[in-house]
Amino acid sequence: MFFALQIQGSAGMVDMTPTTDPWMHKLLLVFLLAAADGLLPTSVRAETRAAAALTPEAVWDAFNAAKDGDTVQLPAGTAVWQHGWNSKHWAKMKAITIQGAGSDKTIIRTDTTTAPGDKAFVLNGAEGKPFRITGITFDGTGFPTAGTWAGEVVINGNCKNFRVDHCKFLNMNQMMTITGDTYGLVDHCCFYPMEKKSGLAQTIYCQGPGKVAFTRPLTMGTAQAVYFEDNEAHFSPEVVNETGNNPWIVPYSGARVVIRHNQIINSQLEIYRVRPGAYGSQSAEIYDNTFSAEGLKMGRPQGFIFIAGGVAMVFNNTVTGTTYNTRTIQVSHERSFEAIGEFGICDGKNPIDGNQIPAGQIGAGYPGMGQPGRATDANGDGVFEPSPCYAWNNTLNGATVNLVLRPWGDPEKDAKQAAHVQEGRDFFNEQPKPEYYKPYVYPHPLQRGWEALMKSVADSTNATAASARKL
């Protein structure tokens, strides 16, 4: 256990709370070194590489010249991009910051093609190479296919400490995709789908590493997740009124997400189940958010939080509005009554399920693979371990809202679902014991520690180069 630190440096006093996370240990040490004036070696010379223009080609040139620890500086201005700076290069990310002049000053109008590799920022992360994107607007206004399929910021790979912050995303159905065994932070960004386009505005897809995630222990309350904090998502009535099926964030394929301290207007969170070709979400921590429905017709949005897979901790969320179609936090398990793609049905005969209740009996197949309240099979025995969902201190217009089973309008479906997912076993409407769950430090350490982390990277790069020169 690291003890809480109070560090006094040129930036002032910083509090760091206790943590057992190994990456956090490293960041705390880096922060301590950076805050103590004069302790970092004078040989550290991180550079700023200024892009000559706000074009994909100029950004690529600056990126190509950059070394770990450097900043790629984008100029102020507005430019239309029809492909991304990494298109046809497919380069892996370096440990750098790509920084605009400010989200209202560096504006990339995104008329890119529908091919995922052509998106404005394709960021192929690598472990040990933290990267940051900050101070940029991505604007799809007037372009019918802007962001289609993947969004304009596409993060892939296995980087464990990326940051996207103080960016603005305008008028795209898809704005960002995060894929892989990767963790990081999206903070202080604005997501504004205000212009109706064909299809549904479902702005952020967070896809984990897939099947392998469900062989690992859970990591709730640690840095090992993709964090969305201190953001604003605002969907217009024009976008939402047609169907109401407009989630801000959709985690699936073994994703581990933390969604906290955000303002979510006219949208919802959908924690996905399995679907053809993809596993469902693994863990979702959703807390201290404000949801509101403003200017919508009755029945919109569909709801505010839906849990269809894995484990969820849902607490301290405040919801206001009178038009929500669903006014509870719904829990569902569709494999109880129907086959879904290659995952089939949970009926006591399917080898992917625990099958502790045999076929032909009520609840046959329980526990289902990845169902709500069963999020991982870390011991590899073929039976997903208990990991119940909890909800507490959530309100709608001041009244308490709880986890409840989703009604399907069919008594047989409702009964089969209720046999697999039960309150008091698979989900609870109460606060869990701290040994089961405790939230991670807020704000995320990357908000306060990024500069120190980059100095550490630059120092390491410099030391490696010096060592090579001696050989």
Secondary structure by P-SEA (a helix, b strand, c coil): cccbbbbbccccbbbbcccccaaaaaaaaaaaaaaccccccccbbbbbbbcccccaaaaaaaaaaccccccccccbbbbbbcccccccccccccccccccccccccccccccccccccccccccccccbbbbbcccccccccccccccccccbbbbccccbbbbccbbbccccccccccccbbbbbccbbbbcccccccccccbbbbcccccccccccccccccccccccbbbbbccccccccccccccccccbbbbbbcbbbbccccccccccccccccccbbbbccbbbbccccccccccccbbbcccbbbbcbbbbbbcccccccbbbbbcccccccccccccccccccccccccccccccccccccccccccccccccccccbbbbbcccccccbbbbbbccccccaaaaaaaaaccccccccccccccccccccccccccccccaaaaaaaaaaaaaaaaaaaaac
